[in-house]
Amino acid sequence: MTFDVHAHVIVPEIVGDEPWQPRVHSSVVELGGRQIRAAVQEFVDIQGILAAQDEAGVDRVLLCPWVPLLYYDADRDEGLRRSRIQNDALAGLVRGNPERVAALGAVPLQDPELAAAELEALPEQLSGVEVAASVRGVFLGDDRFEPFWQAAEDTGALVFVHPTTRGFDSPAFQDYYLWNTVGNPLETAVTAAHMVMAGVMERHPRLHVLLAHGGGALLALRGRLRHAHTFQPEARARLRDSPDDSIRRFYFDTLTHDDDLLRALIDYVGPSHVLLGSDYPFDMGDARHVETVRGLGLEPEVEAAVLSGNAEQLLAWKETVT
């Protein structure tokens, strides 16, 4: 059994001619007048998406919005409206394909209290929400997000943290695809470290937070965070225990593009906190992610956990569907 927890979709209900809506022309997506060519497979039609999952050897898939469609630049009411359009449509995809599809919705995190209320009122078909690593430049350890994190812990919802894809404005990131290859994993590491050192994961030990792209650069920074925590007053002010304890509370997808790093991740956080992920349908995804995991030479029970068992447990997937 295989369960891909990192796959994106543009629901048809959000496609249109208004500037805030994406337009889809064949395999090219246009948003705000800018063409996005990084999506290299079907992005809208659910049957096409499931056919691609079949080809990749995936039995079940967790779908979530394309990150620009979280609409954090919209005002409170408009952000709420757009989130609800997607949530209703995503819930419909689950109802229509219950044996294959789970889904994460969206909340207007530019208003954390409203986002908390929306999280508590999500359609029952949704397993949680996707959020960006930063909201208008503010990273997720900031105190303003505390109502949202409390609601996430109280509801048991899965929160999938994904980079905004445009987290840094240095001109260097415009060269050589570095905004993606370096900027994305760096942004994930920044927000995860921010959450750790602010004590979010320690205060909310029952949070279910999944980090995209194997946690980005977080694993490489664990030693520096650990060392700073031994002497730096601000680093010690909000976090009682070692940063390692909080880092290991996160869940991570398998999308590292490096077998040695993936093995190290499984060894460090434990096999129960690593889940199969492809980043479908993007060019920086891994279309052979099932083969990647099976090629690591893991113990059979560990391989089974990473390929599907962890996802099924985390999402409380029901084998009997109605």
N, C-alpha and C positions, 0 to 999 in steps of 0.2 A: 504494500500500500504506500502511496506517495501523496503528499499534501504540500502544495506550494503556497507559502504565506505572503509572498511579495509579488503581486501582479496588479497592474493598473487597468482601469477601464474609463472610457468616456461614455456615460449613459446617453442614449439618444435624446432624452428629454432635455438635456442641457445644451444640445447643439442647435445653433440658429444663426440669425443674421445680425443680432445686436452686438455691439462692440465687446461686451463682457462675456459673450458666448463663443466657444470655439467653433470654427468651421472645419469640416473634414472633406478634403478633396483626395480621393484615392488613399494613398498612404501618407499624405502630407496634411498636418494639422496646422491651422492658422489661428492665432489668438492675438487680439490687439494689433493686428496688422503685421505680426511677425510670424514667419513660417517656421515650424518646428519639424525638423527632419530626423530627429533622433529615434522616433518610433518606427520600427522596421517590420512590425507585424500588425495583424488586425487589432483595432483599438476600440471599436464601437459595437460591432455585431456580436452578440453573445455566442451564437453558434460557431462563428469563425474563431472566436477566442477559445472555445472548448475544443474545436478541431485542432488548434495549435497545441493545446495542452495534451491532447491525445498523442500527438506526434512526439511530444517531449517526454511521454511516459508518466504524465501526471494524472492521478485519479481524482483529486479534489483540489480546489483552488480558492484562495482567499483574495477577493477582489477589493480594491480600494480606489478612490479618485486619483486622477492625475493631479499632482501637487499644485500647479497654478490654479486649479479649480477649487481650491480651498477658499479663495477670495478674501484673504485677510486685508486687502486694500480697500474693500468695500466698507460702507458705514454699517452700523450695527444691524439695522433692519434689513438692509439689502443682503448683508452676509447671511443673516438668518434665513431669508427667503431662498437664497441660492443653495444653502446647505440642505434645506428641507426638500427642495426639488430632487437633489441627488439622493438623499436618504430614502425617499419614497421609491425612487426608481431602483436603487440598489436592493431594497427590501423585496421589490418585485422580482428581481433576478434570482434571489434566493428562493422565493416561493415557486418560481417556475422551474428551478433546477435544483431541488433540495438535496439530491444525492451527489451533486458535483460541486455546488457553489456555496461558499460562505462569503460574507462581505463586511467591510468596515465603512462607516459613514463619515460625515464631516460635521463640525460644529464651528460657530463663529468665535474663534479663540481670541479675536481682537477685543471681545468683551468676556472675560473669564467667568464671571458670574452667570451670564447668559449661556455660555458654553457648558457650564456645569449643569444647569437646568435642562438643556437640550440633551446632554449625555444621559441624564436620568430618565428622559422621555423618549429615547431612541426607539424606533420600531423594533419589535421583539425579534425580528429576523436578523438584525444586525448584531455582530459580536463585539462591537466597540467602534473606535474611530481612528482615523489617521490624522495626525497633526504635523505641521512643519516644525523644523528645528528652531526656527525663530519666527517671531510675529512682529512685523514692522521693526526689525532690528533688535528686538528684545528676546533673549534666550530663556529657556524654559525653567531655569532655576529661580527666576525672579519671583519675589513674593506675591506679585499681582496674580500669578497663576495658581495660588494655593487653593482657592475654591474649586478649581477644575480638578486638581490632583486629589482633593478630598473626595469629590464625587466619583472619580475613577476608582479609588480604593473602595468606596462604599458599594458601588455597583458591581465590582469585579470585572469591569469592561477591559478589553485589550486596547491599549493605546500604542499605535504604531508611529514612531518618530521617523520622519523622512526629511532629508535636507531640502531647502527651498529651491535649490539648483542655482541660486544667484546670491549666495550669502556674503560674498566679499567683492569689493570694488577695485582692487588693485588691477592695473592694466595687464600685469603678467598673467592673470587668470583668463584673459582673452586670447592668449597664445596657446597653440598646441593642444587644445581641448582641456587645458588645466582647470577650467571652471568645473569640469565634471570629474576628471581623474584625481585631482587634488582638492579642489574646493568643496565638493560634496562630502567626501569622507572627513575633511577637516571640520566642516560645519556640524556634522553629527557628533564628532568628538568634543567640540566646544560645548554644545548644549548638554551632552551627557555628563561631561566634567562639571559644568555649571550646576546641574541637578545634584550630582554627588556631593560637591563641596558645600552647596547650600543646605544640605541635609534632607533633600526631598525624599530620596530613596530610604533614608534611615527613619524619617518620621512616618513614612507610609510603607511599612514592610510588606503589605499585601498588594501593592501596585503590580500590575502586569504591563510592563513597558517593553516593547519590541523595538530594537534599533536596526535601521536599515544598513545594508552593506557591511555586515559583520561588525557593526559598531564603528565603522570608519577607522579613524586613526587612534581610537581610544585605547586599544590594547598596547600600542607603542608608548602611550603616555602614562600608563599606570604607575610606573616607578617614580616619575617626576611628581605626580600627585601624592603618592605615598610619602615621598621625602618631604615635600612642602608641608604636609600635614604634621610632621614631627616638630616643626619650629615656627611656622609662619602664623602669627596671631589670627589674621582673618580666616586663614584656612582651617584653624582649629575652633573658631568661634561657633560654627553652626553644625559641625560634624564631630560626633563623639568618638566613634570607632574608626578603624582604618578605612580609607577609600576603597580598598579591595572588597570589603564586605558589601558596600553599596554597588560597586560595579558588577559584582556577581549576582545582584538581584535583577539586573536587566536580562532580557532575552535578546538573542542575536540571530539574524538570518545567516545563511551560508555563503553569501555573495562576496567573496574575498578575491577571487581570481588568483588564488595562491594556495596550493594544497598544504604547504608547510604552515602558513598562517592559519588556515582553517583547522588543522590538527592542533595547533597551539591554542586556538580559541576554545576548542572543545575541552582540551586538557585544563585550561585555566578556569573557565566558568562552570565546567561540568557538562556532561552530555545532555542533561535534562533542560538546558537553557539555550540550545542551538536548534534552529528550525530551518528546513529547506526553503530557499527563496531564490527567485530567478530575476526579479526586476523586469518581467515581461511588460511591454513589448519593446523595450529600448535596446539601443545598440551596445550599451554598457552592461546589459544583462548577460546571463549565462543560459543559453538555450539548451545546454547539456548538463544542467545542474544535478539531475538525478545520477547521471554517470559520474559526475565529479565526486559526489558523496560515496557512491559505491566503489570508486577507485581509491579511496583513502585507506582501505585495509582495516577498517574498524571492526571491533567485535560485533557479532550479529545483532545482539540486543541494543548496542549503541547505534548501529546503523539504522535499525528499525525505528528507534526513538527519534533520530534526527530526520529521517525521511517522512514520518507521519505521526508517530506516537505522541511526541511532544505537542504538536499542533492540535491533535484530537483532544488531548487532556486540557490544554490551555483554553481551547474554545468550547470545551464541554460538548464536543460534536456527538450527536445522537445517531447511532447506527440505524435505528428505526425512524424513518422519516414519514411525514404525512403530507 
